[in-house]
Amino acid sequence: MNNVHVAPYPHHIEDLRIRLMNQLFSLLESQSRTRSFASSISALVKRIHGKGLEEFEHGLARIDDPVTIDIFQKTIADFRNLDLAFDKLVDERQRQWYKNGRYLKQVIDELTETTDYLASILVEKSLLERQSQVLENIILSHEKVSQWKEFVQEILAGFHKIFPFNFFFIAFAEEHGLSLYFYYMGEYTEEEKRQVRIQLGQKMLRQLNLPENVLLDIEEYQIPGHQRTAEFSDIEMITVPVPDHAYGLDGLLGVAYASVNNLTTQEQTIVRSLLSVMVMVVGSSKVLSRTLSELEYYSVHDPLTGIHNRRYFNEMLEYEVGRSSRHHHQFAVLLLDLDDFKEINDTYGHPLGDEVLKKIAESITSHMRKGDIATRMGGDEFAIILPETPPEGAKVAAESIRANLESLTFKSPNSKDFHVTTSVGIISYPRDMQTVEDLMSGVDVALYQAKGLGKNEVCEFDAAEHLKQIMRDSRSVAEELRRALREERIQPYFQPIVDCKSGEIFAYESIARLIETDGRVTVAGQFIETIEKYGLGRELDRIMVRKVIEANKQIIHSQGKPKRLFINLSAQEIQGRGILGYAEELCAQLEVPPSSIVFEILERDAISDITHMGKFLTNLRKKGFAFALDDFGSGYNSFHYLRELRFEYVKIDGAFVRNILNSKIDRALVRNLSRLCQELDILTIGEFVESQEIFDHLKDMGINFGQGFHIGLPLRSL
């Protein structure tokens, strides 16, 4: 590294190896000397002993006494047995010496192998310190995720200090071909870059098993301020694969360097460990960046039809009011509602209904001028802004669009033709209204009038009478609701939420129902807007909170433990109206654990005031409650506030969930929202689960829980 010779072992390992080797060789040499000395002594003993035995035998020949002869013969026999025993002792000693010698040699060989292995895995302290400095700079943020290619350049500066490579590269196998990102460390000529592209490109295609004619999409970055390490003719690569199972990607990431540089084992270990970290950083950043791009697109587009959505309409209407006011222009707003569209969904099913909506959106946009803005407001309602258009021109345009939609022919599942008619309301700026709120209220009145004329009509805003009638009706409904709240004719119904993996009930959402004086039950959708409009949300919330906590008390009494219950709150409660203190006091009084209660707020309400929302969540968690974000994804600006706030649960907008079987866009959106929440350790709940097939798709996407009519209807008691 840096053209400096590196010893085969770190110094402390080499010193230990030499010291142990010297001790082992001294022991081996000592054993050899002992064996040689013992052999000499053994030979001397045998020679003297043999000579003594020979003299004994000569002396025996000169003795006549039988008794003495017998004694001498026994003594000679004992000496001969002693010789045999001594020979066996010497042989065994020799065998042990040879065995010990072989063992010492084996120890010496194992020591050599061990020191080689230690040298291969131990890393110099300076290398580790430099590696830590690089890793400390790898901190993800929203800005770095959205600009991940530039973020890579920041990391490479520290990486280059550890190993002076020539090039860094990233390869992603995309649908359209292979995306390559080259980072040149230093100044290189165009010809050198061309050689790099050819050499590295071919090697990466082989490693990824891609054909040579695959389309290459190349981006190059030259990072100045780095000296070239060497001239090169051939390039060596160190690569790490991008794990497909982790990121939904396939690709490579690595460094390339001139072959004159030889890496030690330690250096290769460090380089590969850093590359492995960068794989996680780059892979996660790539996926999150891709998700960001998709969500940014859907933040202003309707996923089903592809035209703009309500959010974009609101922004553009506000812009158009300001622009027309400055330049003294006129413009018009058209509000379109398909007549009896619910019957199409009920008769032919939602998939065919979605196809009708898409065809209608295409027809609307094909009959507009450049600069006109068409949006889907939701359901079967569309809106159009006609810039610089007088009232007369707006009526002509509206009639043309209505007639064209009426002429469209659709096919039912049994191949029969059917048609769809449209009612259109018109309002003009500045003639009729001058503010965004008044324009929207007025065009809604005009649409209401068109419906009242028998549908399939175009109606301009009539300034007075209809608006007064609507206001009178609205006030009458509000008074009825006030009376119902005073009489506590609000009753929680409980709809199950099940675990997608186990199929077991995880929790229940408490849904408000209005019990009419005649006993009829009215769903919340028919009165909640009036509740919000006339500021009755606080009274509704307190009744629901008390009745739900009391219901949980009964569950504890009958079943021994509480159930997890979700309670919807209105937007006003995040302003600090004391609902949490009220709930805390009730839980303490009734001995219901706060952890069994999950408060739920609509996304559009939660993000309208981030500052108060943050304080509300902090206070909520201090008291032991949990939080769920409802209709998640409906605003499409999730990344903005998920950075600022933390939620235990998010409930993915049912408008997307119900279409995942038939809409590729909705499937992608739900999958990306699920992946986003998994990254942030937030549990997800899919709403509007209307079939087993939808439930199975949610499970495959990693959604944690499901809720909908297929799973269970709201029930009055648990």
Phi, psi and omega in degrees: 000136184056031177060024177253133181293133179251128180298153182297334178232150167300152188302317183292329177289319180296317179298315179298318181298314182295317182297314180292322178298316180299319180293319180293318178294324177297319178296319179294319179293320179297319179295321179295317179295318180298318180295320179294317179296318180296323179296319180295314180298319181297317179295320180296316181297318182292324181292313180294318180296321179293321179295318179298320181293323180294320179293323176302317183291321177296320180294326181295329182292340184261005182256137180255341186287120182301321181296315181295320179298318181297319179297314182297320181296319177296320180295317179298320179297320178296319179298319180294321176297322177297322177299315180298317180296319180297319178299317179296321179298317180295317179299316180296321179296318178298318180298318179295322178298315179297318180297315179296324178297313178299320180297317178298319177297321178296318178299318179298318179296317180295322177299318178298315179296319181296315180294324175299316181294315179300319179296329183282335184253337179283141184242141178301143181303320181296324178294317179297319180297318179291324176297318180298321179299321178294314183295327180297333182275353182269081179238119183282145172214171180301317181294320182288328176294314182289339178236053189294330181293324176286327178299323178302321181299322179297318182293323186296330181301314178287324179301319184295334179291330179281316182220112184285072179283165180270322187219150170237143183217152175227136178230129176237126175279107182258175179298322185275349182154215181248121176268122182243136177236116181251134175241116181265122181271090183115187183268128177225146180285164179298324179293319177296320178296321179298317178298319179298314180301318182293308184297308183291321179301315180296318181295321180290322177299320179293316182294328180267003180057044179254149178293154184292337183267013180294148181290129180254128175248106191250132170239137184236143178227129178253120184260106183286171176086011179236128179285143176291136185280330182187162168283158183213153173238326176237152187239130174266147182236143167239119185236156173228130181286148172277119184292117183298322185291337184273326189237356186070024181236165171221131182174190181226158174215139181182186177239157175229148184208159179295141188290350178290340179271122178256123181274139171283169178299320179299315181296318178298321178299314180297314181300314181294323179294320178292321178297323179297320176294318181293330175300315180295317181295308184293318180298312179297317181296320180297313181294314180294323177296318178296319177295319177302315181299317180295317180291325176296322177296312183286350176293339180234005180234148175280125185298329184282308188265339181085351176276177183292161184251184183300319181301314180295320179301313181299318179296315183288327177294317177298319178297317184292325176298313179296315181296313181294327177295318181293320186259004178058044177264162170255151170209168183226155175239130175251135175241120184248137176226126181288132184284127175053038182293332180302327180295328178295314179297317182291325184276315187252350179098157182297323180302315178292322176301320178296320178297321177298314180299320180294318180292323178294318178299319178298318180295317180300311183292331181286345180250026179245158175279162173295128183104338174290151186240115178256137181221152169260118184279343182133147180058235181251028182248132179235155177223148181227133171258126179249091182297148175050049182233123177285167181304321181297315179294325179295321180292321178298315180297317181296317180295322179296315180295316180300314181295321180294319179294323179295331183279348180293142179245131180241155181252130175279168179302334177265020174069019175269145180283145170213161183234162179233133176254164187224135171261139186230129172254145182233138170221146184240144175251134003262008187300314187268310181217161184236353179242160180301313183297316181291323178299317182289321176296318182294317181290332175292322176296318179297319178295320178300321179293319179298320177296321182292337179279001177115010179070170183053041181231158172248129184223130175275157180297128175256116198303327194244292198299314183293320179297320179297319181296317179299317181296320179298314180299318182295318180295323179297316178296321180298318179295322177297321179291321177301318179295319179297322178292319179297322182273002179053046175270028173257126185233130175285133169252151188240122179251130185289148172240122187249155176285124183295330182280311186268339184078003181274154180290127181262321184197180175227139171266130177272123185243131184287135173232140178261122178268110181291164182296335178268008177093350178294151181253126180250130182285158185298328182301338182271350181225353187292326179295320178293321176304311181292318184298322184258017173067034181263006184298324182296316179296318178298315182299316183294321177296315182294315180301313182296314183291326179290317179293322176296323177296321179292326176298318178296323178296316178300318182295321185270330187245352175091345178207155184281167171252156177279119185239131177267136179234127177282137175243151176277165185297329184296335186290340178282354179275005176087045181274002175091011182295327181291320176297321178298315180295320179298317180295319178296316180300318180293317182295319184266359180060046174252123182296130178303333181295346179273358182248130177239117178274144190229130180228143178297146180304314184298329178282322184295323186268357182289338180214084185301319184299308179293327180297318179298317178295319180300315181294320179299313180296320180300314183289327176301327182274357175096001180275164175247174187223141175233139178260119185268154180056038181299132180101345183291335178266343176063011177245039188301320185299325184300311186266341175292339174288330186266330187237160178233131181239147175283322183225149165230139179254112185289132185310124183297338178299330177277319185299316186293344183252008186293340179283332187246346184242116177298324181293314180296322177300312181297321182294313180296319179298316181292320177297322178296314180297319178301313182292325177298318179299327184262008179059042176249134179281142184246145177232122177269123179269170176059043175281103188255000178202164178294328181294319176297317180300317180295321178296318179299319179298315180295330181280353180091009175295137187282318186223158179230152181211137179163177184296330178294326183279319180175142178277155175297131182241151184289329181226158182265000000 
